[in-house]
Amino acid sequence: MSERISIPARGRNKDTILDELYKLHLNDVSWKEGRAWSMVYYVDQEHQQLLEQAYNSFFSENYLNPFAFQSLKKMELEVIQMTAGLLNGDENVTGTMTSGGTESIFLAVYTYRERARQLFPHIKQPEIVVSTTIHPAFEKAAHILNIVVKKAAVDQNLCAQPQALEKLISPNTILIAASAPTYPHGVLDPITEIASLAQARKIPFHVDCCIGGFMLPWVEKLGYPVAPFDFRVPGVTSISADVHKFGYGAKGASVLLYRNMNYLKHQFYVATDWPGGIYASPTLLGSRPGGAIAATWSAMQALGQDGYLRITQEIMLATSQIRKALEDIPEIIILGNPVMNILAYSTRDNQPDIFVIADQLEQKGWMLDRQQLPNSIHLTVMRQNISVIDQYLEDLKASIIFAKEHPAATAKGNAALYGLMARIPFRGMVEKNVRKIFEELYDFSKTAPLQDEETPSTLPPAPIWMGQLNRVLTAVVRVKGFWKKRR
């Protein structure tokens, strides 16, 4: 058992601490060099400095009490109003800021559950209806809130099917949800058709715009074809949109909007019998960092509509470039019909194996997201990727050649990368092993402490660790073919 780390007996030198922070960064993915295709949403160093300064200006402020910090209250309300305007909401549209997409989605599910409890008390086991491509945050929320999730298959273009969703509706349905766009493939669910269905059945309809809310409006303004997806569509009752993604705010900022207060009021929690006084919370969190609100407000003010349009145009031109290049590679197919800067691609009939190609790309220094059902590689094209697209495409072509010249790498590489998990035929066992990864990550009895300042990290480099998790999550897809051969 390793020695447990404790608070230093004496405070350490500030410069020493900052130097150690620098060293801890050394094993992180080189996102500024465009080597990652997800997670970090970046404009430039000048904008980064603005976010840092704005965040630090309200570093200590706690938005637990909106009446104590009128400045934060003003900024939150303005962020909400600006987002509502962007998504074509009228003066009745209202909402709150949250810490991110997961909290926004959780609160939407919670709000509709509370609404159903008040309006339809006969519903004892509430249900929500979604497609298989909906973000897992909906299932996470439903798991915590004891709600049943009913998932419908998508069509050949990986879009939600209104007819399939309708078949799952029951007297217990409290919510329908769809994506604009879906995260895995960047395709836009048929929001108008689903909203019409929801409206006819008098069921609330939430649109998950977490990744598209601050991208699709500008994509549409630039003349790209984008079907209506926001409050212009009757029947849409709420929308979640992350400002810390393509709104280019600091991490910890999302907006959850409702068509009117009749929905939002069910989100509020109030406790009146606590000895400490009346406890009221409009969101999931109690303490809320003022810095995230200030940085978000500052980002929207600094970029303005012209800035968002300029950056979106740059990104969409780059997306068109990489999309055309992928389409020109005979072995590659793009999944679905992406509407913005998200692309998912695979190989025809998985020949050569797309994950062998992914392994090769990772060896060349690229941080990739592997996907399943079907197997694919996911790209979110961002500003920092623009300068390295040619290099990525060159490395991709080389990786395809390797995979074609080493057909045995499919099984051999799979076993080496996944270990015995490639031979596990049951998804439940994959889940068990994923849980084990997290248990080991947070098991302090097995994690060695930093021995000295020269040791930059106690974990493998981020791309390796994230790659392990991604591989585990997708391993079961291949196992079916392996198991059939064994049988």
C-alpha positions in Angstrom: 0.0 0.0 0.0 1.4 3.4 -1.0 1.8 6.2 1.5 -1.3 8.5 1.7 -0.6 12.1 0.7 -1.4 14.6 3.3 -1.5 18.4 3.5 2.2 19.6 3.8 3.2 20.4 7.4 4.6 23.7 6.1 3.4 25.7 3.2 5.4 25.3 0.1 7.0 28.0 -2.0 4.7 29.6 -4.6 7.2 29.3 -7.4 7.8 25.7 -6.6 4.1 25.0 -6.8 3.7 26.8 -10.1 6.7 24.9 -11.5 5.1 21.6 -10.5 1.8 22.6 -12.1 3.8 23.2 -15.3 5.4 19.8 -15.1 2.0 18.1 -14.5 0.8 19.7 -17.8 3.6 17.9 -19.7 1.8 14.6 -20.1 -1.5 16.3 -21.2 -2.7 16.2 -24.8 -1.3 18.9 -27.0 -4.6 20.5 -27.7 -3.2 23.9 -28.6 -1.3 22.2 -31.4 -4.5 20.8 -32.7 -3.8 17.2 -31.7 -7.1 16.7 -30.0 -10.5 16.7 -31.8 -12.7 17.2 -28.8 -13.0 18.7 -25.3 -11.2 22.1 -25.7 -13.0 25.0 -27.4 -10.5 27.7 -28.2 -10.4 31.0 -30.0 -7.0 32.4 -29.5 -4.6 33.5 -26.8 -6.1 37.0 -26.5 -9.6 35.6 -25.9 -8.1 33.1 -23.5 -6.5 35.9 -21.5 -9.9 37.7 -21.4 -11.6 34.6 -20.0 -8.9 34.2 -17.3 -9.1 37.9 -16.3 -12.9 37.9 -16.2 -12.9 34.7 -14.2 -10.4 36.0 -11.8 -12.3 39.2 -11.3 -15.1 37.1 -9.7 -12.9 34.3 -8.5 -14.1 34.4 -4.9 -17.7 35.4 -5.5 -20.3 32.7 -4.7 -23.6 32.8 -6.6 -25.3 30.8 -3.9 -27.3 33.9 -3.0 -28.2 36.0 -6.2 -29.2 38.9 -4.0 -25.8 39.2 -2.4 -24.0 39.6 -5.7 -26.2 41.8 -8.0 -23.3 41.8 -10.5 -23.6 38.1 -11.1 -27.3 38.2 -11.2 -27.2 40.9 -13.9 -24.7 38.9 -15.9 -26.6 35.6 -15.6 -29.8 37.2 -16.7 -28.1 38.8 -19.7 -26.5 35.6 -20.7 -29.9 33.9 -20.6 -31.5 36.6 -22.6 -28.7 36.7 -25.2 -29.0 32.9 -25.6 -32.8 33.0 -25.8 -32.5 35.6 -28.6 -29.9 33.5 -30.4 -32.3 30.5 -30.3 -35.3 32.6 -31.4 -37.1 32.7 -28.1 -39.7 35.4 -27.4 -39.9 37.6 -24.3 -41.5 34.7 -22.4 -38.5 32.4 -22.7 -36.6 32.1 -19.5 -34.1 29.8 -17.9 -30.9 29.5 -15.8 -27.2 29.1 -16.2 -25.8 25.8 -15.1 -22.3 24.2 -14.8 -22.5 22.3 -18.0 -24.5 20.1 -20.4 -24.9 17.3 -17.9 -26.5 19.6 -15.3 -28.7 21.2 -17.9 -30.0 17.9 -19.1 -30.4 16.6 -15.5 -32.4 19.6 -14.6 -34.6 19.4 -17.6 -35.4 15.8 -16.7 -35.9 16.7 -13.1 -38.2 19.6 -14.0 -40.5 17.5 -16.1 -40.6 14.9 -13.5 -41.7 17.5 -10.9 -44.2 18.9 -13.3 -45.7 15.5 -13.9 -45.9 14.9 -10.1 -47.9 18.1 -9.7 -50.1 17.9 -12.8 -50.4 14.1 -13.2 -50.1 12.5 -9.8 -51.5 9.2 -11.1 -48.2 8.6 -12.9 -46.2 6.4 -10.5 -43.5 5.3 -12.9 -42.6 8.2 -15.2 -41.0 7.5 -18.6 -39.1 9.6 -21.2 -38.9 8.7 -24.9 -35.7 9.3 -26.8 -33.6 7.8 -29.7 -30.6 5.6 -29.3 -28.3 8.5 -30.2 -29.4 10.7 -27.3 -26.7 11.9 -24.9 -26.1 9.4 -22.0 -26.7 12.3 -19.6 -30.4 11.7 -20.1 -30.0 8.1 -18.9 -27.8 9.2 -16.1 -30.5 11.6 -14.9 -33.2 9.0 -15.3 -31.2 6.5 -13.3 -30.8 9.0 -10.4 -34.4 10.2 -10.6 -36.0 6.7 -11.0 -37.4 7.3 -14.5 -37.7 4.7 -17.2 -35.9 5.6 -20.5 -37.5 4.1 -23.7 -35.2 4.3 -26.7 -36.2 4.1 -30.3 -33.9 3.0 -33.2 -32.6 5.6 -35.6 -33.0 5.5 -39.4 -30.3 4.7 -42.0 -29.1 8.3 -41.7 -28.7 7.9 -38.0 -31.5 10.3 -37.3 -34.4 9.9 -34.8 -37.6 8.5 -36.3 -40.8 10.2 -35.2 -42.9 7.1 -35.9 -40.6 4.9 -33.9 -40.7 7.5 -31.0 -44.5 7.6 -31.2 -44.8 3.9 -30.7 -43.0 4.2 -27.4 -45.3 6.8 -26.0 -47.5 5.7 -23.1 -49.8 7.3 -20.5 -46.6 7.5 -18.3 -44.6 9.5 -20.8 -43.5 12.8 -19.2 -41.0 14.0 -21.8 -39.7 13.4 -25.3 -36.1 14.5 -26.2 -34.1 14.8 -29.4 -30.7 16.2 -30.5 -29.6 19.2 -32.5 -27.3 17.8 -33.5 -26.4 14.3 -32.1 -22.9 14.3 -30.6 -21.8 11.0 -32.1 -22.5 11.8 -35.8 -23.4 15.5 -36.0 -26.8 14.8 -37.6 -29.8 16.9 -36.9 -32.8 15.0 -35.6 -36.1 16.0 -37.3 -37.1 18.5 -34.7 -40.1 19.9 -36.4 -41.7 16.5 -36.9 -41.0 15.3 -33.4 -42.2 18.6 -31.9 -45.5 18.2 -33.9 -45.9 14.8 -32.4 -45.2 16.0 -28.9 -47.6 18.9 -29.3 -50.3 16.6 -30.6 -49.9 14.3 -27.6 -49.5 17.3 -25.1 -46.1 16.0 -24.0 -43.1 18.4 -23.3 -40.3 18.3 -25.8 -36.6 19.0 -24.9 -34.0 19.7 -27.6 -30.5 18.9 -26.6 -28.5 21.7 -28.2 -25.6 21.4 -25.8 -23.0 21.2 -28.6 -25.0 22.9 -31.4 -26.7 25.8 -29.6 -23.8 28.2 -30.2 -22.9 26.8 -33.6 -26.0 26.0 -35.6 -27.4 29.5 -35.5 -24.2 30.9 -37.1 -24.0 28.0 -39.5 -27.5 28.8 -40.7 -26.7 32.5 -41.0 -23.8 31.6 -43.2 -26.1 30.0 -45.6 -25.6 26.3 -44.8 -28.8 24.2 -44.9 -30.1 23.8 -41.3 -33.6 22.7 -40.6 -35.5 24.6 -37.8 -34.5 23.3 -34.4 -35.1 26.0 -31.8 -38.0 28.0 -30.3 -39.3 28.8 -33.8 -40.7 25.3 -33.8 -44.0 25.1 -31.9 -43.9 22.2 -29.5 -40.3 22.8 -28.4 -40.6 23.5 -24.6 -37.0 23.6 -23.6 -33.4 23.8 -25.0 -30.0 23.2 -23.4 -27.0 25.0 -24.9 -23.4 24.9 -23.6 -21.7 28.3 -23.6 -18.4 26.7 -22.7 -18.4 24.9 -26.0 -18.9 27.0 -29.1 -20.0 30.0 -27.0 -16.3 30.1 -26.1 -16.9 30.8 -22.4 -14.8 29.3 -19.6 -15.5 25.7 -18.5 -18.5 25.4 -16.2 -21.1 27.3 -18.3 -24.3 26.1 -19.9 -27.8 27.6 -20.4 -31.1 25.8 -19.9 -34.0 27.6 -21.5 -37.8 27.0 -21.1 -40.5 28.4 -23.3 -42.1 30.1 -20.3 -42.1 30.2 -16.5 -44.8 27.5 -16.3 -42.0 25.0 -17.0 -39.1 26.6 -15.2 -40.9 27.0 -11.9 -40.8 23.2 -11.4 -37.0 23.4 -11.4 -36.7 25.4 -8.2 -36.1 23.7 -4.9 -37.0 25.3 -1.6 -36.6 23.9 1.9 -38.3 26.0 4.7 -37.7 23.9 7.9 -33.9 23.9 8.0 -32.4 25.5 11.2 -30.0 27.5 9.1 -32.9 29.3 7.5 -34.8 29.0 4.2 -32.7 27.2 1.6 -33.7 27.9 -2.0 -31.8 26.7 -5.1 -32.8 27.4 -8.8 -30.3 24.8 -10.1 -28.6 21.6 -9.0 -25.6 23.3 -7.4 -25.7 25.3 -4.2 -22.5 27.2 -4.4 -22.0 28.4 -7.9 -18.7 29.9 -9.1 -19.0 33.6 -10.1 -16.0 33.3 -12.3 -17.7 31.1 -14.8 -20.6 33.5 -15.1 -18.4 36.5 -15.5 -16.2 34.8 -18.1 -19.2 33.6 -20.1 -20.8 37.1 -20.2 -17.4 38.5 -21.2 -16.9 36.0 -24.0 -20.3 36.8 -25.5 -19.7 40.6 -25.2 -16.2 40.4 -26.7 -16.9 38.2 -29.7 -20.2 39.7 -30.7 -22.2 38.4 -33.6 -19.5 39.3 -36.1 -16.9 37.4 -34.1 -19.0 34.3 -33.9 -19.8 34.4 -37.6 -16.1 34.9 -38.5 -15.0 31.9 -36.4 -17.8 29.7 -37.5 -17.0 30.5 -41.2 -13.4 29.5 -40.6 -14.4 26.3 -38.9 -17.0 25.4 -41.5 -14.6 26.0 -44.4 -12.1 23.7 -42.6 -14.8 21.1 -42.1 -15.7 21.2 -45.7 -12.1 20.6 -46.6 -11.7 17.6 -44.3 -15.0 16.2 -45.3 -14.2 16.4 -49.0 -10.8 14.8 -48.4 -12.4 11.9 -46.4 -15.0 11.4 -49.2 -12.1 11.1 -51.7 -10.5 8.3 -49.8 -12.0 5.1 -51.3 -11.9 3.1 -48.0 -13.6 5.8 -45.9 -17.3 6.5 -45.4 -18.8 9.4 -43.5 -21.7 8.4 -41.3 -25.0 10.2 -41.7 -25.3 13.7 -43.0 -23.6 16.1 -40.6 -24.9 19.6 -40.4 -22.0 21.4 -38.7 -18.4 20.7 -37.7 -18.9 17.2 -36.3 -17.8 14.3 -38.5 -17.8 10.5 -37.8 -16.2 8.2 -40.3 -15.5 4.5 -40.7 -14.4 2.1 -43.3 -16.6 0.2 -45.8 -17.7 -3.0 -44.1 -15.0 -2.2 -41.5 -12.3 -3.2 -44.0 -9.6 -2.3 -43.0 -10.4 -2.2 -39.3 -11.2 1.3 -38.3 -9.8 0.8 -34.8 -6.5 -0.4 -36.2 -6.4 2.9 -38.1 -7.2 4.7 -34.9 -4.4 2.9 -33.1 -2.0 4.0 -35.8 -3.2 7.6 -35.6 -2.7 7.6 -31.8 0.8 6.4 -32.2 1.4 9.4 -34.5 0.3 11.7 -31.6 -3.4 12.3 -32.3 -6.0 12.2 -29.6 -9.1 10.4 -31.0 -12.5 9.5 -29.8 -13.5 5.9 -30.8 -17.2 5.2 -31.3 -19.4 2.2 -31.6 -22.7 1.0 -33.2 -21.3 1.4 -35.8 -17.5 1.5 -35.1 -16.1 4.9 -36.1 -13.7 7.7 -35.4 -15.2 11.0 -34.2 -13.9 14.4 -35.1 -15.1 17.8 -33.8 -13.3 20.3 -36.1 -12.2 23.3 -34.0 -10.2 26.4 -34.7 -7.0 24.9 -33.3 -7.3 21.9 -35.7 -7.4 24.1 -38.9 -3.6 24.4 -39.2 -3.0 20.6 -38.9 -5.7 19.2 -41.1 -3.3 18.4 -43.9 -1.0 16.6 -41.5 -3.9 14.7 -40.1 -5.1 13.6 -43.5 -1.5 12.5 -44.4 -1.3 10.4 -41.3 -4.7 9.0 -41.8 -3.8 7.8 -45.3 -0.6 6.2 -44.0 -2.6 4.5 -41.2 -5.0 3.1 -43.8 -2.1 1.7 -45.8 -0.7 0.1 -42.6 -4.0 -1.5 -41.7 -4.4 -2.9 -45.3 -0.9 -4.3 -45.3 -1.4 -5.9 -41.9 -4.8 -7.5 -41.9 -3.8 -9.7 -38.9 -3.4 -6.5 -36.9 -7.2 -6.6 -36.2 -7.1 -9.6 -33.9 -3.5 -9.2 -32.8 -3.8 -5.5 -32.0 -7.2 -6.0 -30.4 -5.9 -8.6 -27.9 -2.9 -6.5 -27.1 -4.9 -3.3 -26.6 -7.9 -4.7 -24.9 -6.4 -7.7 -23.2 -8.9 -10.3 -22.3 -11.7 -7.8 -22.6 -11.8 -8.4 -26.4 -12.9 -11.9 -25.6 -15.8 -10.9 -23.3 -19.2 -11.4 -25.1 -21.5 -9.6 -22.7 -22.0 -5.9 -22.4 -22.5 -6.2 -18.6 -19.0 -7.5 -18.3 -17.7 -4.6 -20.3 -19.5 -2.3 -17.9 -17.9 -4.2 -15.0 -14.4 -3.6 -16.4 -15.1 0.1 -17.1 -16.2 0.5 -13.5 -13.0 -1.3 -12.4 -10.9 1.3 -14.4 -12.6 4.1 -12.4 -12.2 2.2 -9.1 -8.5 1.8 -9.7 -8.2 5.4 -10.8 -9.7 6.7 -7.5 -8.3 3.9 -5.2 -5.7 5.8 -3.3 -4.4 2.6 -1.7 -3.1 1.7 -5.2 -2.1 5.1 -6.6 1.5 6.0 -5.8 2.0 9.6 -4.6 4.4 12.0 -6.3 7.8 11.1 -5.2 9.6 14.3 -6.2 9.2 17.4 -8.4 10.6 15.6 -11.4 7.7 13.2 -11.6 5.2 15.0 -13.8 2.2 12.7 -13.2 0.9 9.6 -11.4 -1.2 8.5 -14.3 -0.3 7.5 -17.8 -0.4 10.3 -20.4 -3.9 11.5 -21.0 -4.2 10.1 -24.6 -3.2 6.6 -23.4 -5.6 6.6 -20.4 -8.5 8.0 -22.4 -7.7 5.7 -25.3 -7.9 2.7 -22.9 -11.4 3.8 -21.7 -12.6 4.4 -25.3 -11.3 1.0 -26.3 -13.1 -0.7 -23.5 -16.3 1.1 -24.3 -16.2 -0.1 -27.9 -14.6 -3.6 -27.5 -17.9 -5.4 -27.2 -18.9 -4.5 -30.8 -16.0 -6.6 -32.2 -16.5 -9.4 -29.8 -19.6 -10.6 -31.5 -17.7 -11.6 -34.6 -14.9 -13.2 -32.5 -17.5 -15.2 -30.5 -19.2 -16.5 -33.5 -15.9 -17.8 -34.8 -15.2 -19.5 -31.5 -18.6 -21.2 -31.6 
